[in-house]
């Protein structure tokens, strides 16, 4: 499922195949089930476990796994 500010879209492609066609300067994988537009990131909240949360607006937070955290920081 893709969620934009205006609409939800359903896709049956794998996230890996979607990730391969998206511009890495604009989109980043932050979890095995989440790709995020970098422009949406307002705040990164690090957790003691090594995981993190990103705040993307209106208090909404998305989990960032340790595996993909390096993608967000680069």
PDB file of N, CA, C, O and CB in Angstrom:
ATOM      1  N   UNK A   1       0.840  -1.180   0.000  1.00  0.00           N
ATOM      2  CA  UNK A   1       0.000   0.000   0.000  1.00  0.00           C
ATOM      3  C   UNK A   1       0.882   1.239   0.000  1.00  0.00           C
ATOM      4  O   UNK A   1       1.812   1.342   0.799  1.00  0.00           O
ATOM      5  CB  UNK A   1      -0.954   0.000   1.212  1.00  0.00           C
ATOM      6  N   UNK A   2       0.595   2.169  -0.885  1.00  0.00           N
ATOM      7  CA  UNK A   2       1.264   3.459  -0.924  1.00  0.00           C
ATOM      8  C   UNK A   2       0.305   4.469  -0.333  1.00  0.00           C
ATOM      9  O   UNK A   2      -0.878   4.483  -0.672  1.00  0.00           O
ATOM     10  CB  UNK A   2       1.695   3.854  -2.379  1.00  0.00           C
ATOM     11  N   UNK A   3       0.800   5.299   0.535  1.00  0.00           N
ATOM     12  CA  UNK A   3      -0.045   6.326   1.127  1.00  0.00           C
ATOM     13  C   UNK A   3       0.556   7.681   0.774  1.00  0.00           C
ATOM     14  O   UNK A   3       1.717   7.952   1.084  1.00  0.00           O
ATOM     15  CB  UNK A   3      -0.172   6.143   2.684  1.00  0.00           C
ATOM     16  N   UNK A   4      -0.227   8.522   0.131  1.00  0.00           N
ATOM     17  CA  UNK A   4       0.194   9.887  -0.172  1.00  0.00           C
ATOM     18  C   UNK A   4      -0.682  10.829   0.643  1.00  0.00           C
ATOM     19  O   UNK A   4      -1.555  10.383   1.387  1.00  0.00           O
ATOM     20  CB  UNK A   4       0.093  10.198  -1.713  1.00  0.00           C
ATOM     21  N   UNK A   5      -0.455  12.098   0.505  1.00  0.00           N
ATOM     22  CA  UNK A   5      -1.270  13.054   1.247  1.00  0.00           C
ATOM     23  C   UNK A   5      -2.706  13.088   0.734  1.00  0.00           C
ATOM     24  O   UNK A   5      -3.601  13.597   1.409  1.00  0.00           O
ATOM     25  CB  UNK A   5      -0.656  14.443   1.163  1.00  0.00           C
ATOM     26  N   UNK A   6      -2.921  12.545  -0.460  1.00  0.00           N
ATOM     27  CA  UNK A   6      -4.253  12.619  -1.058  1.00  0.00           C
ATOM     28  C   UNK A   6      -4.960  11.287  -1.233  1.00  0.00           C
ATOM     29  O   UNK A   6      -6.189  11.246  -1.297  1.00  0.00           O
ATOM     30  CB  UNK A   6      -4.156  13.270  -2.366  1.00  0.00           C
ATOM     31  N   UNK A   7      -4.201  10.187  -1.311  1.00  0.00           N
ATOM     32  CA  UNK A   7      -4.826   8.930  -1.683  1.00  0.00           C
ATOM     33  C   UNK A   7      -3.991   7.729  -1.256  1.00  0.00           C
ATOM     34  O   UNK A   7      -2.789   7.855  -1.021  1.00  0.00           O
ATOM     35  CB  UNK A   7      -5.060   8.891  -3.173  1.00  0.00           C
ATOM     36  N   UNK A   8      -4.633   6.556  -1.154  1.00  0.00           N
ATOM     37  CA  UNK A   8      -3.965   5.286  -0.914  1.00  0.00           C
ATOM     38  C   UNK A   8      -3.975   4.483  -2.208  1.00  0.00           C
ATOM     39  O   UNK A   8      -4.968   4.463  -2.936  1.00  0.00           O
ATOM     40  CB  UNK A   8      -4.650   4.497   0.243  1.00  0.00           C
ATOM     41  N   UNK A   9      -2.858   3.822  -2.481  1.00  0.00           N
ATOM     42  CA  UNK A   9      -2.750   2.978  -3.656  1.00  0.00           C
ATOM     43  C   UNK A   9      -2.319   1.590  -3.212  1.00  0.00           C
ATOM     44  O   UNK A   9      -1.528   1.456  -2.278  1.00  0.00           O
ATOM     45  CB  UNK A   9      -1.754   3.571  -4.688  1.00  0.00           C
ATOM     46  N   UNK A  10      -2.828   0.563  -3.868  1.00  0.00           N
ATOM     47  CA  UNK A  10      -2.443  -0.808  -3.556  1.00  0.00           C
ATOM     48  C   UNK A  10      -1.562  -1.330  -4.685  1.00  0.00           C
ATOM     49  O   UNK A  10      -1.885  -1.160  -5.861  1.00  0.00           O
ATOM     50  CB  UNK A  10      -3.698  -1.718  -3.356  1.00  0.00           C
ATOM     51  N   UNK A  11      -0.456  -1.963  -4.328  1.00  0.00           N
ATOM     52  CA  UNK A  11       0.457  -2.551  -5.301  1.00  0.00           C
ATOM     53  C   UNK A  11       0.781  -3.967  -4.867  1.00  0.00           C
ATOM     54  O   UNK A  11       0.869  -4.258  -3.674  1.00  0.00           O
ATOM     55  CB  UNK A  11       1.753  -1.705  -5.447  1.00  0.00           C
ATOM     56  N   UNK A  12       0.955  -4.834  -5.831  1.00  0.00           N
ATOM     57  CA  UNK A  12       1.275  -6.223  -5.524  1.00  0.00           C
ATOM     58  C   UNK A  12       2.731  -6.541  -5.838  1.00  0.00           C
ATOM     59  O   UNK A  12       3.121  -7.708  -5.893  1.00  0.00           O
ATOM     60  CB  UNK A  12       0.358  -7.159  -6.299  1.00  0.00           C
ATOM     61  N   UNK A  13       3.531  -5.500  -6.043  1.00  0.00           N
ATOM     62  CA  UNK A  13       4.957  -5.677  -6.262  1.00  0.00           C
ATOM     63  C   UNK A  13       5.650  -5.816  -4.908  1.00  0.00           C
ATOM     64  O   UNK A  13       5.110  -5.414  -3.877  1.00  0.00           O
ATOM     65  CB  UNK A  13       5.549  -4.488  -7.073  1.00  0.00           C
ATOM     66  N   UNK A  14       6.841  -6.386  -4.925  1.00  0.00           N
ATOM     67  CA  UNK A  14       7.620  -6.447  -3.688  1.00  0.00           C
ATOM     68  C   UNK A  14       8.206  -5.076  -3.402  1.00  0.00           C
ATOM     69  O   UNK A  14       8.410  -4.276  -4.315  1.00  0.00           O
ATOM     70  CB  UNK A  14       8.744  -7.514  -3.784  1.00  0.00           C
ATOM     71  N   UNK A  15       8.477  -4.808  -2.129  1.00  0.00           N
ATOM     72  CA  UNK A  15       9.103  -3.532  -1.782  1.00  0.00           C
ATOM     73  C   UNK A  15      10.486  -3.421  -2.403  1.00  0.00           C
ATOM     74  O   UNK A  15      10.914  -2.326  -2.770  1.00  0.00           O
ATOM     75  CB  UNK A  15       9.194  -3.373  -0.263  1.00  0.00           C
ATOM     76  N   UNK A  16      11.186  -4.539  -2.525  1.00  0.00           N
ATOM     77  CA  UNK A  16      12.509  -4.526  -3.142  1.00  0.00           C
ATOM     78  C   UNK A  16      12.422  -4.032  -4.581  1.00  0.00           C
ATOM     79  O   UNK A  16      13.238  -3.212  -5.001  1.00  0.00           O
ATOM     80  CB  UNK A  16      13.141  -5.926  -3.095  1.00  0.00           C
ATOM     81  N   UNK A  17      11.445  -4.518  -5.339  1.00  0.00           N
ATOM     82  CA  UNK A  17      11.324  -4.085  -6.739  1.00  0.00           C
ATOM     83  C   UNK A  17      10.902  -2.621  -6.827  1.00  0.00           C
ATOM     84  O   UNK A  17      11.330  -1.909  -7.736  1.00  0.00           O
ATOM     85  CB  UNK A  17      10.311  -4.968  -7.488  1.00  0.00           C
ATOM     86  N   UNK A  18      10.086  -2.177  -5.914  1.00  0.00           N
ATOM     87  CA  UNK A  18       9.683  -0.765  -5.882  1.00  0.00           C
ATOM     88  C   UNK A  18      10.875   0.107  -5.504  1.00  0.00           C
ATOM     89  O   UNK A  18      11.113   1.155  -6.105  1.00  0.00           O
ATOM     90  CB  UNK A  18       8.516  -0.546  -4.882  1.00  0.00           C
ATOM     91  N   UNK A  19      11.608  -0.339  -4.511  1.00  0.00           N
ATOM     92  CA  UNK A  19      12.779   0.405  -4.045  1.00  0.00           C
ATOM     93  C   UNK A  19      13.796   0.597  -5.176  1.00  0.00           C
ATOM     94  O   UNK A  19      14.441   1.642  -5.256  1.00  0.00           O
ATOM     95  CB  UNK A  19      13.438  -0.322  -2.859  1.00  0.00           C
ATOM     96  N   UNK A  20      13.937  -0.387  -6.031  1.00  0.00           N
ATOM     97  CA  UNK A  20      14.906  -0.329  -7.124  1.00  0.00           C
ATOM     98  C   UNK A  20      14.576   0.744  -8.163  1.00  0.00           C
ATOM     99  O   UNK A  20      15.479   1.241  -8.837  1.00  0.00           O
ATOM    100  CB  UNK A  20      14.986  -1.672  -7.801  1.00  0.00           C
ATOM    101  N   UNK A  21      13.303   1.109  -8.304  1.00  0.00           N
ATOM    102  CA  UNK A  21      12.940   2.110  -9.310  1.00  0.00           C
ATOM    103  C   UNK A  21      12.757   3.515  -8.721  1.00  0.00           C
ATOM    104  O   UNK A  21      12.666   4.489  -9.468  1.00  0.00           O
ATOM    105  CB  UNK A  21      11.664   1.687 -10.009  1.00  0.00           C
ATOM    106  N   UNK A  22      12.706   3.623  -7.415  1.00  0.00           N
ATOM    107  CA  UNK A  22      12.562   4.938  -6.780  1.00  0.00           C
ATOM    108  C   UNK A  22      13.908   5.640  -6.702  1.00  0.00           C
ATOM    109  O   UNK A  22      14.951   4.992  -6.604  1.00  0.00           O
ATOM    110  CB  UNK A  22      11.953   4.801  -5.370  1.00  0.00           C
ATOM    111  N   UNK A  23      13.882   6.940  -6.746  1.00  0.00           N
ATOM    112  CA  UNK A  23      15.089   7.760  -6.647  1.00  0.00           C
ATOM    113  C   UNK A  23      15.619   7.703  -5.210  1.00  0.00           C
ATOM    114  O   UNK A  23      14.942   8.167  -4.292  1.00  0.00           O
ATOM    115  CB  UNK A  23      14.799   9.237  -7.076  1.00  0.00           C
ATOM    116  N   UNK A  24      16.816   7.141  -4.999  1.00  0.00           N
ATOM    117  CA  UNK A  24      17.357   7.042  -3.641  1.00  0.00           C
ATOM    118  C   UNK A  24      17.666   8.396  -3.009  1.00  0.00           C
ATOM    119  O   UNK A  24      17.859   8.482  -1.796  1.00  0.00           O
ATOM    120  CB  UNK A  24      18.606   6.206  -3.655  1.00  0.00           C
ATOM    121  N   UNK A  25      17.715   9.441  -3.808  1.00  0.00           N
ATOM    122  CA  UNK A  25      17.903  10.781  -3.243  1.00  0.00           C
ATOM    123  C   UNK A  25      16.619  11.280  -2.588  1.00  0.00           C
ATOM    124  O   UNK A  25      16.659  12.189  -1.758  1.00  0.00           O
ATOM    125  CB  UNK A  25      18.358  11.767  -4.333  1.00  0.00           C
ATOM    126  N   UNK A  26      15.482  10.693  -2.954  1.00  0.00           N
ATOM    127  CA  UNK A  26      14.194  11.122  -2.410  1.00  0.00           C
ATOM    128  C   UNK A  26      13.546  10.106  -1.480  1.00  0.00           C
ATOM    129  O   UNK A  26      12.809  10.489  -0.572  1.00  0.00           O
ATOM    130  CB  UNK A  26      13.257  11.424  -3.528  1.00  0.00           C
ATOM    131  N   UNK A  27      13.807   8.815  -1.688  1.00  0.00           N
ATOM    132  CA  UNK A  27      13.128   7.774  -0.919  1.00  0.00           C
ATOM    133  C   UNK A  27      14.133   6.890  -0.208  1.00  0.00           C
ATOM    134  O   UNK A  27      15.223   6.630  -0.719  1.00  0.00           O
ATOM    135  CB  UNK A  27      12.233   6.929  -1.825  1.00  0.00           C
ATOM    136  N   UNK A  28      13.756   6.432   0.975  1.00  0.00           N
ATOM    137  CA  UNK A  28      14.643   5.601   1.779  1.00  0.00           C
ATOM    138  C   UNK A  28      13.826   4.485   2.431  1.00  0.00           C
ATOM    139  O   UNK A  28      12.703   4.700   2.886  1.00  0.00           O
ATOM    140  CB  UNK A  28      15.380   6.451   2.855  1.00  0.00           C
ATOM    141  N   UNK A  29      14.410   3.302   2.464  1.00  0.00           N
ATOM    142  CA  UNK A  29      13.784   2.179   3.162  1.00  0.00           C
ATOM    143  C   UNK A  29      14.154   2.299   4.626  1.00  0.00           C
ATOM    144  O   UNK A  29      15.333   2.412   4.965  1.00  0.00           O
ATOM    145  CB  UNK A  29      14.235   0.790   2.568  1.00  0.00           C
ATOM    146  N   UNK A  30      13.141   2.276   5.509  1.00  0.00           N
ATOM    147  CA  UNK A  30      13.404   2.431   6.944  1.00  0.00           C
ATOM    148  C   UNK A  30      13.007   1.201   7.751  1.00  0.00           C
ATOM    149  O   UNK A  30      13.296   1.109   8.944  1.00  0.00           O
ATOM    150  CB  UNK A  30      12.667   3.639   7.476  1.00  0.00           C
ATOM    151  N   UNK A  31      12.345   0.264   7.092  1.00  0.00           N
ATOM    152  CA  UNK A  31      11.886  -0.954   7.759  1.00  0.00           C
ATOM    153  C   UNK A  31      11.595  -1.970   6.674  1.00  0.00           C
ATOM    154  O   UNK A  31      11.440  -1.594   5.513  1.00  0.00           O
ATOM    155  CB  UNK A  31      10.618  -0.693   8.660  1.00  0.00           C
ATOM    156  N   UNK A  32      11.517  -3.234   7.014  1.00  0.00           N
ATOM    157  CA  UNK A  32      11.252  -4.240   5.978  1.00  0.00           C
ATOM    158  C   UNK A  32       9.904  -4.031   5.297  1.00  0.00           C
ATOM    159  O   UNK A  32       9.661  -4.571   4.217  1.00  0.00           O
ATOM    160  CB  UNK A  32      11.305  -5.632   6.579  1.00  0.00           C
ATOM    161  N   UNK A  33       9.035  -3.257   5.921  1.00  0.00           N
ATOM    162  CA  UNK A  33       7.712  -3.022   5.339  1.00  0.00           C
ATOM    163  C   UNK A  33       7.441  -1.552   5.007  1.00  0.00           C
ATOM    164  O   UNK A  33       6.302  -1.180   4.723  1.00  0.00           O
ATOM    165  CB  UNK A  33       6.652  -3.521   6.284  1.00  0.00           C
ATOM    166  N   UNK A  34       8.495  -0.705   5.044  1.00  0.00           N
ATOM    167  CA  UNK A  34       8.254   0.734   4.866  1.00  0.00           C
ATOM    168  C   UNK A  34       9.338   1.405   4.035  1.00  0.00           C
ATOM    169  O   UNK A  34      10.530   1.271   4.310  1.00  0.00           O
ATOM    170  CB  UNK A  34       8.157   1.418   6.218  1.00  0.00           C
ATOM    171  N   UNK A  35       8.893   2.136   3.007  1.00  0.00           N
ATOM    172  CA  UNK A  35       9.751   3.056   2.258  1.00  0.00           C
ATOM    173  C   UNK A  35       9.166   4.445   2.481  1.00  0.00           C
ATOM    174  O   UNK A  35       7.951   4.633   2.415  1.00  0.00           O
ATOM    175  CB  UNK A  35       9.830   2.683   0.704  1.00  0.00           C
ATOM    176  N   UNK A  36      10.031   5.406   2.744  1.00  0.00           N
ATOM    177  CA  UNK A  36       9.585   6.737   3.137  1.00  0.00           C
ATOM    178  C   UNK A  36      10.192   7.812   2.239  1.00  0.00           C
ATOM    179  O   UNK A  36      11.361   7.729   1.863  1.00  0.00           O
ATOM    180  CB  UNK A  36       9.946   7.006   4.597  1.00  0.00           C
ATOM    181  N   UNK A  37       9.400   8.808   1.902  1.00  0.00           N
ATOM    182  CA  UNK A  37       9.906   9.986   1.220  1.00  0.00           C
ATOM    183  C   UNK A  37      10.688  10.798   2.243  1.00  0.00           C
ATOM    184  O   UNK A  37      10.141  11.176   3.279  1.00  0.00           O
ATOM    185  CB  UNK A  37       8.745  10.829   0.577  1.00  0.00           C
ATOM    186  N   UNK A  38      11.943  11.067   1.971  1.00  0.00           N
ATOM    187  CA  UNK A  38      12.816  11.763   2.921  1.00  0.00           C
ATOM    188  C   UNK A  38      12.274  13.137   3.305  1.00  0.00           C
ATOM    189  O   UNK A  38      12.539  13.618   4.407  1.00  0.00           O
ATOM    190  CB  UNK A  38      14.209  11.910   2.336  1.00  0.00           C
ATOM    191  N   UNK A  39      11.526  13.768   2.419  1.00  0.00           N
ATOM    192  CA  UNK A  39      10.981  15.095   2.708  1.00  0.00           C
ATOM    193  C   UNK A  39       9.990  15.070   3.877  1.00  0.00           C
ATOM    194  O   UNK A  39       9.736  16.101   4.500  1.00  0.00           O
ATOM    195  CB  UNK A  39      10.298  15.658   1.466  1.00  0.00           C
ATOM    196  N   UNK A  40       9.438  13.905   4.170  1.00  0.00           N
ATOM    197  CA  UNK A  40       8.442  13.786   5.226  1.00  0.00           C
ATOM    198  C   UNK A  40       9.056  13.725   6.621  1.00  0.00           C
ATOM    199  O   UNK A  40       8.360  13.954   7.610  1.00  0.00           O
ATOM    200  CB  UNK A  40       7.604  12.564   4.994  1.00  0.00           C
ATOM    201  N   UNK A  41      10.347  13.420   6.713  1.00  0.00           N
ATOM    202  CA  UNK A  41      11.006  13.262   8.012  1.00  0.00           C
ATOM    203  C   UNK A  41      11.162  14.612   8.688  1.00  0.00           C
ATOM    204  O   UNK A  41      11.804  15.520   8.161  1.00  0.00           O
ATOM    205  CB  UNK A  41      12.381  12.584   7.851  1.00  0.00           C
ATOM    206  N   UNK A  42      10.563  14.726   9.862  1.00  0.00           N
ATOM    207  CA  UNK A  42      10.700  15.948  10.649  1.00  0.00           C
ATOM    208  C   UNK A  42      11.670  15.775  11.806  1.00  0.00           C
ATOM    209  O   UNK A  42      12.335  16.725  12.221  1.00  0.00           O
ATOM    210  CB  UNK A  42       9.352  16.383  11.175  1.00  0.00           C
ATOM    211  N   UNK A  43      11.743  14.545  12.325  1.00  0.00           N
ATOM    212  CA  UNK A  43      12.571  14.327  13.511  1.00  0.00           C
ATOM    213  C   UNK A  43      12.931  12.847  13.591  1.00  0.00           C
ATOM    214  O   UNK A  43      12.103  11.983  13.304  1.00  0.00           O
ATOM    215  CB  UNK A  43      11.833  14.793  14.808  1.00  0.00           C
ATOM    216  N   UNK A  44      14.173  12.561  13.984  1.00  0.00           N
ATOM    217  CA  UNK A  44      14.625  11.193  14.226  1.00  0.00           C
ATOM    218  C   UNK A  44      14.776  11.021  15.729  1.00  0.00           C
ATOM    219  O   UNK A  44      15.452  11.812  16.387  1.00  0.00           O
ATOM    220  CB  UNK A  44      15.976  10.883  13.476  1.00  0.00           C
ATOM    221  N   UNK A  45      14.149   9.990  16.267  1.00  0.00           N
ATOM    222  CA  UNK A  45      14.194   9.722  17.706  1.00  0.00           C
ATOM    223  C   UNK A  45      14.903   8.385  17.904  1.00  0.00           C
ATOM    224  O   UNK A  45      14.347   7.332  17.592  1.00  0.00           O
ATOM    225  CB  UNK A  45      12.747   9.704  18.341  1.00  0.00           C
ATOM    226  N   UNK A  46      16.127   8.430  18.422  1.00  0.00           N
ATOM    227  CA  UNK A  46      16.904   7.214  18.651  1.00  0.00           C
ATOM    228  C   UNK A  46      16.445   6.525  19.925  1.00  0.00           C
ATOM    229  O   UNK A  46      16.123   7.177  20.918  1.00  0.00           O
ATOM    230  CB  UNK A  46      18.405   7.535  18.731  1.00  0.00           C
ATOM    231  N   UNK A  47      16.420   5.194  19.883  1.00  0.00           N
ATOM    232  CA  UNK A  47      16.043   4.384  21.037  1.00  0.00           C
ATOM    233  C   UNK A  47      17.272   3.652  21.562  1.00  0.00           C
ATOM    234  O   UNK A  47      18.192   3.382  20.791  1.00  0.00           O
ATOM    235  CB  UNK A  47      14.920   3.378  20.668  1.00  0.00           C
ATOM    236  N   UNK A  48      17.314   3.322  22.850  1.00  0.00           N
ATOM    237  CA  UNK A  48      18.469   2.622  23.423  1.00  0.00           C
ATOM    238  C   UNK A  48      18.748   1.273  22.741  1.00  0.00           C
ATOM    239  O   UNK A  48      19.887   0.807  22.745  1.00  0.00           O
ATOM    240  CB  UNK A  48      18.246   2.401  24.911  1.00  0.00           C
ATOM    241  N   UNK A  49      17.728   0.650  22.161  1.00  0.00           N
ATOM    242  CA  UNK A  49      17.884  -0.661  21.520  1.00  0.00           C
ATOM    243  C   UNK A  49      18.643  -0.585  20.203  1.00  0.00           C
ATOM    244  O   UNK A  49      19.049  -1.615  19.667  1.00  0.00           O
ATOM    245  CB  UNK A  49      16.529  -1.284  21.282  1.00  0.00           C
ATOM    246  N   UNK A  50      18.842   0.626  19.672  1.00  0.00           N
ATOM    247  CA  UNK A  50      19.464   0.789  18.364  1.00  0.00           C
ATOM    248  C   UNK A  50      18.442   1.088  17.282  1.00  0.00           C
ATOM    249  O   UNK A  50      18.787   1.605  16.219  1.00  0.00           O
ATOM    250  CB  UNK A  50      20.245  -0.451  18.001  1.00  0.00           C
ATOM    251  N   UNK A  51      17.181   0.762  17.551  1.00  0.00           N
ATOM    252  CA  UNK A  51      16.104   1.122  16.645  1.00  0.00           C
ATOM    253  C   UNK A  51      15.842   2.614  16.788  1.00  0.00           C
ATOM    254  O   UNK A  51      16.481   3.291  17.593  1.00  0.00           O
ATOM    255  CB  UNK A  51      14.816   0.290  16.933  1.00  0.00           C
ATOM    256  N   UNK A  52      14.910   3.114  16.013  1.00  0.00           N
ATOM    257  CA  UNK A  52      14.559   4.539  16.102  1.00  0.00           C
ATOM    258  C   UNK A  52      13.135   4.724  15.614  1.00  0.00           C
ATOM    259  O   UNK A  52      12.516   3.796  15.095  1.00  0.00           O
ATOM    260  CB  UNK A  52      15.544   5.422  15.272  1.00  0.00           C
ATOM    261  N   UNK A  53      12.629   5.922  15.786  1.00  0.00           N
ATOM    262  CA  UNK A  53      11.348   6.350  15.233  1.00  0.00           C
ATOM    263  C   UNK A  53      11.610   7.582  14.397  1.00  0.00           C
ATOM    264  O   UNK A  53      12.504   8.366  14.715  1.00  0.00           O
ATOM    265  CB  UNK A  53      10.290   6.635  16.355  1.00  0.00           C
ATOM    266  N   UNK A  54      10.847   7.767  13.336  1.00  0.00           N
ATOM    267  CA  UNK A  54      10.870   9.041  12.625  1.00  0.00           C
ATOM    268  C   UNK A  54       9.507   9.670  12.810  1.00  0.00           C
ATOM    269  O   UNK A  54       8.472   9.014  12.694  1.00  0.00           O
ATOM    270  CB  UNK A  54      11.221   8.862  11.103  1.00  0.00           C
ATOM    271  N   UNK A  55       9.534  10.943  13.099  1.00  0.00           N
ATOM    272  CA  UNK A  55       8.287  11.693  13.196  1.00  0.00           C
ATOM    273  C   UNK A  55       8.057  12.318  11.823  1.00  0.00           C
ATOM    274  O   UNK A  55       8.948  12.953  11.260  1.00  0.00           O
ATOM    275  CB  UNK A  55       8.339  12.792  14.346  1.00  0.00           C
ATOM    276  N   UNK A  56       6.830  12.125  11.286  1.00  0.00           N
ATOM    277  CA  UNK A  56       6.573  12.590   9.924  1.00  0.00           C
ATOM    278  C   UNK A  56       5.473  13.623   9.831  1.00  0.00           C
ATOM    279  O   UNK A  56       5.028  13.956   8.733  1.00  0.00           O
ATOM    280  CB  UNK A  56       6.227  11.437   9.057  1.00  0.00           C
ATOM    281  N   UNK A  57       5.037  14.125  10.938  1.00  0.00           N
ATOM    282  CA  UNK A  57       4.019  15.177  10.911  1.00  0.00           C
ATOM    283  C   UNK A  57       2.800  14.814  11.713  1.00  0.00           C
ATOM    284  O   UNK A  57       2.405  13.652  11.803  1.00  0.00           O
ATOM    285  CB  UNK A  57       3.613  15.475   9.500  1.00  0.00           C
ATOM    286  N   UNK A  58       2.211  15.843  12.297  1.00  0.00           N
ATOM    287  CA  UNK A  58       1.015  15.679  13.126  1.00  0.00           C
ATOM    288  C   UNK A  58       1.212  14.613  14.198  1.00  0.00           C
ATOM    289  O   UNK A  58       0.267  13.928  14.588  1.00  0.00           O
ATOM    290  CB  UNK A  58      -0.185  15.319  12.257  1.00  0.00           C
ATOM    291  N   UNK A  59       2.439  14.483  14.664  1.00  0.00           N
ATOM    292  CA  UNK A  59       2.733  13.530  15.722  1.00  0.00           C
ATOM    293  C   UNK A  59       2.801  12.081  15.281  1.00  0.00           C
ATOM    294  O   UNK A  59       3.013  11.197  16.110  1.00  0.00           O
ATOM    295  CB  UNK A  59       1.725  13.655  16.773  1.00  0.00           C
ATOM    296  N   UNK A  60       2.625  11.818  14.000  1.00  0.00           N
ATOM    297  CA  UNK A  60       2.687  10.435  13.512  1.00  0.00           C
ATOM    298  C   UNK A  60       4.133   9.969  13.477  1.00  0.00           C
ATOM    299  O   UNK A  60       5.022  10.694  13.029  1.00  0.00           O
ATOM    300  CB  UNK A  60       2.046  10.312  12.105  1.00  0.00           C
ATOM    301  N   UNK A  61       4.361   8.741  13.958  1.00  0.00           N
ATOM    302  CA  UNK A  61       5.703   8.179  14.010  1.00  0.00           C
ATOM    303  C   UNK A  61       5.737   6.847  13.289  1.00  0.00           C
ATOM    304  O   UNK A  61       4.776   6.079  13.314  1.00  0.00           O
ATOM    305  CB  UNK A  61       6.172   8.015  15.459  1.00  0.00           C
ATOM    306  N   UNK A  62       6.880   6.589  12.639  1.00  0.00           N
ATOM    307  CA  UNK A  62       7.109   5.317  11.969  1.00  0.00           C
ATOM    308  C   UNK A  62       8.368   4.691  12.550  1.00  0.00           C
ATOM    309  O   UNK A  62       9.328   5.391  12.874  1.00  0.00           O
ATOM    310  CB  UNK A  62       7.233   5.502  10.425  1.00  0.00           C
ATOM    311  N   UNK A  63       8.357   3.379  12.678  1.00  0.00           N
ATOM    312  CA  UNK A  63       9.501   2.671  13.235  1.00  0.00           C
ATOM    313  C   UNK A  63      10.608   2.571  12.188  1.00  0.00           C
ATOM    314  O   UNK A  63      10.358   2.316  11.010  1.00  0.00           O
ATOM    315  CB  UNK A  63       9.088   1.267  13.728  1.00  0.00           C
ATOM    316  N   UNK A  64      11.827   2.777  12.651  1.00  0.00           N
ATOM    317  CA  UNK A  64      13.020   2.600  11.827  1.00  0.00           C
ATOM    318  C   UNK A  64      13.801   1.449  12.445  1.00  0.00           C
ATOM    319  O   UNK A  64      14.206   1.532  13.605  1.00  0.00           O
ATOM    320  CB  UNK A  64      13.891   3.924  11.743  1.00  0.00           C
ATOM    321  N   UNK A  65      14.017   0.384  11.692  1.00  0.00           N
ATOM    322  CA  UNK A  65      14.747  -0.755  12.253  1.00  0.00           C
ATOM    323  C   UNK A  65      16.250  -0.495  12.230  1.00  0.00           C
ATOM    324  O   UNK A  65      16.735   0.335  11.462  1.00  0.00           O
ATOM    325  CB  UNK A  65      14.420  -2.042  11.477  1.00  0.00           C
ATOM    326  N   UNK A  66      16.973  -1.207  13.071  1.00  0.00           N
ATOM    327  CA  UNK A  66      18.432  -1.077  13.124  1.00  0.00           C
ATOM    328  C   UNK A  66      19.049  -1.375  11.760  1.00  0.00           C
ATOM    329  O   UNK A  66      20.010  -0.728  11.346  1.00  0.00           O
ATOM    330  CB  UNK A  66      19.023  -2.021  14.191  1.00  0.00           C
ATOM    331  N   UNK A  67      18.484  -2.361  11.072  1.00  0.00           N
ATOM    332  CA  UNK A  67      18.995  -2.766   9.760  1.00  0.00           C
ATOM    333  C   UNK A  67      18.974  -1.624   8.763  1.00  0.00           C
ATOM    334  O   UNK A  67      19.917  -1.460   7.989  1.00  0.00           O
ATOM    335  CB  UNK A  67      18.188  -3.928   9.218  1.00  0.00           C
ATOM    336  N   UNK A  68      17.903  -0.824   8.770  1.00  0.00           N
ATOM    337  CA  UNK A  68      17.733   0.217   7.767  1.00  0.00           C
ATOM    338  C   UNK A  68      18.059   1.626   8.288  1.00  0.00           C
ATOM    339  O   UNK A  68      17.996   2.589   7.524  1.00  0.00           O
ATOM    340  CB  UNK A  68      16.321   0.185   7.254  1.00  0.00           C
ATOM    341  N   UNK A  69      18.399   1.753   9.549  1.00  0.00           N
ATOM    342  CA  UNK A  69      18.679   3.067  10.128  1.00  0.00           C
ATOM    343  C   UNK A  69      19.823   3.767   9.399  1.00  0.00           C
ATOM    344  O   UNK A  69      19.793   4.982   9.205  1.00  0.00           O
ATOM    345  CB  UNK A  69      19.014   2.930  11.612  1.00  0.00           C
ATOM    346  N   UNK A  70      20.831   2.993   8.997  1.00  0.00           N
ATOM    347  CA  UNK A  70      21.974   3.568   8.282  1.00  0.00           C
ATOM    348  C   UNK A  70      21.532   4.206   6.965  1.00  0.00           C
ATOM    349  O   UNK A  70      22.139   5.183   6.527  1.00  0.00           O
ATOM    350  CB  UNK A  70      23.037   2.488   8.014  1.00  0.00           C
ATOM    351  N   UNK A  71      20.486   3.673   6.326  1.00  0.00           N
ATOM    352  CA  UNK A  71      19.961   4.258   5.080  1.00  0.00           C
ATOM    353  C   UNK A  71      19.444   5.668   5.320  1.00  0.00           C
ATOM    354  O   UNK A  71      19.641   6.560   4.494  1.00  0.00           O
ATOM    355  CB  UNK A  71      18.837   3.379   4.498  1.00  0.00           C
ATOM    356  N   UNK A  72      18.797   5.860   6.427  1.00  0.00           N
ATOM    357  CA  UNK A  72      18.215   7.160   6.745  1.00  0.00           C
ATOM    358  C   UNK A  72      19.287   8.178   7.088  1.00  0.00           C
ATOM    359  O   UNK A  72      19.141   9.364   6.794  1.00  0.00           O
ATOM    360  CB  UNK A  72      17.234   7.032   7.898  1.00  0.00           C
ATOM    361  N   UNK A  73      20.356   7.721   7.704  1.00  0.00           N
ATOM    362  CA  UNK A  73      21.416   8.626   8.144  1.00  0.00           C
ATOM    363  C   UNK A  73      22.373   9.014   7.022  1.00  0.00           C
ATOM    364  O   UNK A  73      23.104   9.998   7.138  1.00  0.00           O
ATOM    365  CB  UNK A  73      22.192   7.991   9.264  1.00  0.00           C
ATOM    366  N   UNK A  74      22.368   8.239   5.932  1.00  0.00           N
ATOM    367  CA  UNK A  74      23.313   8.547   4.834  1.00  0.00           C
ATOM    368  C   UNK A  74      22.751   9.535   3.856  1.00  0.00           C
ATOM    369  O   UNK A  74      23.419   9.892   2.886  1.00  0.00           O
ATOM    370  CB  UNK A  74      23.697   7.289   4.093  1.00  0.00           C
TER     371      UNK A  74
END
